[in-house]
Amino acid sequence: MTALVNHQLRLARRPSWTATLEDFTVVQETVPEPGAGQIVVRVDWLAFDPAMRGWMNDGPSYAPPVPVGEVMRGHGVGEVVRSTVADFPVGATVAGNFGWQTYVVAEPTLESVPLLEHIHSAGVGTPRAQRVPEGVPATAVLGVLGTTGLTAYFGMIEIARPRPGDVVLISGAAGATGSVAGQLARLAGARTIGIAGGAEKVRWLREVAGLNEVVDYKSEDVRSRVAELAPRGVDVFYDNVGGRVLEAGIANIAQRGTVVMCGGISSGYSDEATAYGPTNLSTITVRSARIEGFIFTDFADRFAEGADRLARWVRDGSLRWAEDVQEGGIEATVSTMNRLFDGKNLGKQLLRVSHG
Ligand SMILES: NC(=O)c1ccc[n+]([C@@H]2O[C@H](COP(=O)([O-])OP(=O)(O)OC[C@H]3O[C@@H](n4cnc5c(N)ncnc54)[C@H](OP(=O)(O)O)[C@@H]3O)[C@@H](O)[C@H]2O)c1
């Protein structure tokens, strides 16, 4: 059997601001044969989250920093190309924390809910590989049925808890998390207002995701436009952006409203110390409102429930999702991740690593 060559991106130093390819070492090594109970996976797809930029820092995050010298952590989908495990034959499609590399030796598991090991382990190590469910495209487990879908599910259903008729404002509304969160508010019977950048995203949110209103923060003043659209205030603000967008949402919060802090991508996750903070927090006091943050892992014991409900909405067509697919192989990982911070992605940011 011909030897397989793995191309890896190992973190060479901690990026100072925007990550570049120079912050990584490209390493080539022969893929070892799988031991008993192991498989070799060819990584076909990698998924990208803004949090990855934070994992390159040495500072606190909900996951440990990726150690310098290690393969960059990241979720992927691929095909089994060598196997010693009957339930995971050559040709099977699997998902796991495969990291920024083209092949990985993995240990399969029949567990179906998303696993947390990619969050809790420092490096990639020998990851576990899971079968992807039937009846949906394999890449759905990287987005709408993966961690971003679950984030939207628990953030909207459990923290925000919109009631029919509530006004729900969602920032980062055309991204992987925001696009699901907005639709979950719609499914709960709320009146939805999305905030996103650019005409294409505005169109998708209205015509495909079915939001009631969309504010283009790149061409409109968010604070005054939301005030026009929601004169009695916003009952729920699901914020993915932080900074000035968070400030504009707080300015419009209704009496006893809720601000859900899901993320703060406008900080760049490079250096929180330079991030802009809202200057109007006293509005929370005078409107008897509340702000609550969360991390999707808080709900790890309910992932099966969330994944099951999301899958049902996906299958019956009530939940739509978008993927932004980039090409370019493993060396395009850094530039693909940076698209999130430039607002270039509509829906889940993916990279096609291999065409098989
Ligand atoms: N709490 C949790 O457990 C959890 C889990 C996953 C993700 N998150 C957070 O959820 C948020 C969305 O993550 P995602 O993976 O779904 O990414 P995403 O929304 O698919 O991509 C990021 C989007 O953020 C917007 N953006 C980037 N820079 C911005 C800026 N300076 N100002 C305003 N908008 C900006 C861009 O959209 P526009 O073109 O519209 O600007 C971009 O497309 C992030 O803050 C992430 O950290 C939290």
Ligand as a Chemical Component Dictionary entry (heavy atoms), coordinates in Angstrom:
data_LIG
# 
_chem_comp.id                   LIG 
_chem_comp.type                 NON-POLYMER 
_chem_comp.pdbx_formal_charge   0 
_chem_comp.three_letter_code    LIG 
# 
loop_
_chem_comp_atom.comp_id 
_chem_comp_atom.atom_id 
_chem_comp_atom.alt_atom_id 
_chem_comp_atom.type_symbol 
_chem_comp_atom.charge 
_chem_comp_atom.model_Cartn_x 
_chem_comp_atom.model_Cartn_y 
_chem_comp_atom.model_Cartn_z 
_chem_comp_atom.pdbx_ordinal 
LIG N1  N1  N 0  -21.103 31.364 23.503 1  
LIG C1  C1  C 0  -20.778 30.294 22.792 2  
LIG O1  O1  O 0  -20.805 29.151 23.261 3  
LIG C2  C2  C 0  -20.373 30.473 21.358 4  
LIG C3  C3  C 0  -20.194 29.368 20.516 5  
LIG C4  C4  C 0  -19.889 29.591 19.154 6  
LIG C5  C5  C 0  -19.741 30.896 18.690 7  
LIG N2  N2  N 1  -19.882 31.927 19.567 8  
LIG C6  C6  C 0  -19.739 33.319 19.131 9  
LIG O2  O2  O 0  -20.795 33.582 18.212 10 
LIG C7  C7  C 0  -20.383 34.593 17.309 11 
LIG C8  C8  C 0  -20.597 34.092 15.884 12 
LIG O3  O3  O 0  -19.732 32.985 15.653 13 
LIG P1  P1  P 0  -19.889 32.133 14.311 14 
LIG O4  O4  O 0  -18.992 30.964 14.430 15 
LIG O5  O5  O -1 -21.336 31.903 14.075 16 
LIG O6  O6  O 0  -19.279 33.108 13.230 17 
LIG P2  P2  P 0  -20.053 33.803 12.033 18 
LIG O7  O7  O 0  -21.171 34.608 12.626 19 
LIG O8  O8  O 0  -20.371 32.785 11.021 20 
LIG O9  O9  O 0  -18.971 34.780 11.394 21 
LIG C9  C9  C 0  -18.627 35.955 12.006 22 
LIG C10 C10 C 0  -19.480 37.151 11.485 23 
LIG O10 O10 O 0  -19.339 38.207 12.403 24 
LIG C11 C11 C 0  -19.519 39.422 11.745 25 
LIG N3  N3  N 0  -18.474 40.375 12.135 26 
LIG C12 C12 C 0  -17.128 40.196 12.035 27 
LIG N4  N4  N 0  -16.475 41.268 12.488 28 
LIG C13 C13 C 0  -17.423 42.156 12.866 29 
LIG C14 C14 C 0  -17.387 43.480 13.418 30 
LIG N5  N5  N 0  -16.227 44.080 13.678 31 
LIG N6  N6  N 0  -18.566 44.098 13.675 32 
LIG C15 C15 C 0  -19.737 43.493 13.409 33 
LIG N7  N7  N 0  -19.849 42.236 12.892 34 
LIG C16 C16 C 0  -18.696 41.594 12.632 35 
LIG C17 C17 C 0  -19.437 39.160 10.239 36 
LIG O11 O11 O 0  -20.723 39.316 9.679  37 
LIG P3  P3  P 0  -21.186 40.753 9.047  38 
LIG O12 O12 O 0  -20.785 40.746 7.615  39 
LIG O13 O13 O 0  -22.632 40.778 9.256  40 
LIG O14 O14 O 0  -20.404 41.796 9.773  41 
LIG C18 C18 C 0  -18.994 37.708 10.163 42 
LIG O15 O15 O 0  -19.558 37.037 9.061  43 
LIG C19 C19 C 0  -18.909 34.874 17.620 44 
LIG O16 O16 O 0  -18.840 35.991 18.467 45 
LIG C20 C20 C 0  -18.478 33.624 18.363 46 
LIG O17 O17 O 0  -17.386 33.855 19.200 47 
LIG C21 C21 C 0  -20.195 31.745 20.874 48 
# 
loop_
_chem_comp_bond.comp_id 
_chem_comp_bond.atom_id_1 
_chem_comp_bond.atom_id_2 
_chem_comp_bond.value_order 
_chem_comp_bond.pdbx_ordinal 
LIG N1  C1  SING 1  
LIG C1  O1  DOUB 2  
LIG C1  C2  SING 3  
LIG C2  C3  SING 4  
LIG C2  C21 DOUB 5  
LIG C3  C4  DOUB 6  
LIG C4  C5  SING 7  
LIG C5  N2  DOUB 8  
LIG N2  C6  SING 9  
LIG N2  C21 SING 10 
LIG C6  O2  SING 11 
LIG C6  C20 SING 12 
LIG O2  C7  SING 13 
LIG C7  C8  SING 14 
LIG C7  C19 SING 15 
LIG C8  O3  SING 16 
LIG O3  P1  SING 17 
LIG P1  O4  DOUB 18 
LIG P1  O5  SING 19 
LIG P1  O6  SING 20 
LIG O6  P2  SING 21 
LIG P2  O7  DOUB 22 
LIG P2  O8  SING 23 
LIG P2  O9  SING 24 
LIG O9  C9  SING 25 
LIG C9  C10 SING 26 
LIG C10 O10 SING 27 
LIG C10 C18 SING 28 
LIG O10 C11 SING 29 
LIG C11 N3  SING 30 
LIG C11 C17 SING 31 
LIG N3  C12 SING 32 
LIG N3  C16 SING 33 
LIG C12 N4  DOUB 34 
LIG N4  C13 SING 35 
LIG C13 C14 SING 36 
LIG C13 C16 DOUB 37 
LIG C14 N5  SING 38 
LIG C14 N6  DOUB 39 
LIG N6  C15 SING 40 
LIG C15 N7  DOUB 41 
LIG N7  C16 SING 42 
LIG C17 O11 SING 43 
LIG C17 C18 SING 44 
LIG O11 P3  SING 45 
LIG P3  O12 DOUB 46 
LIG P3  O13 SING 47 
LIG P3  O14 SING 48 
LIG C18 O15 SING 49 
LIG C19 O16 SING 50 
LIG C19 C20 SING 51 
LIG C20 O17 SING 52 
# 
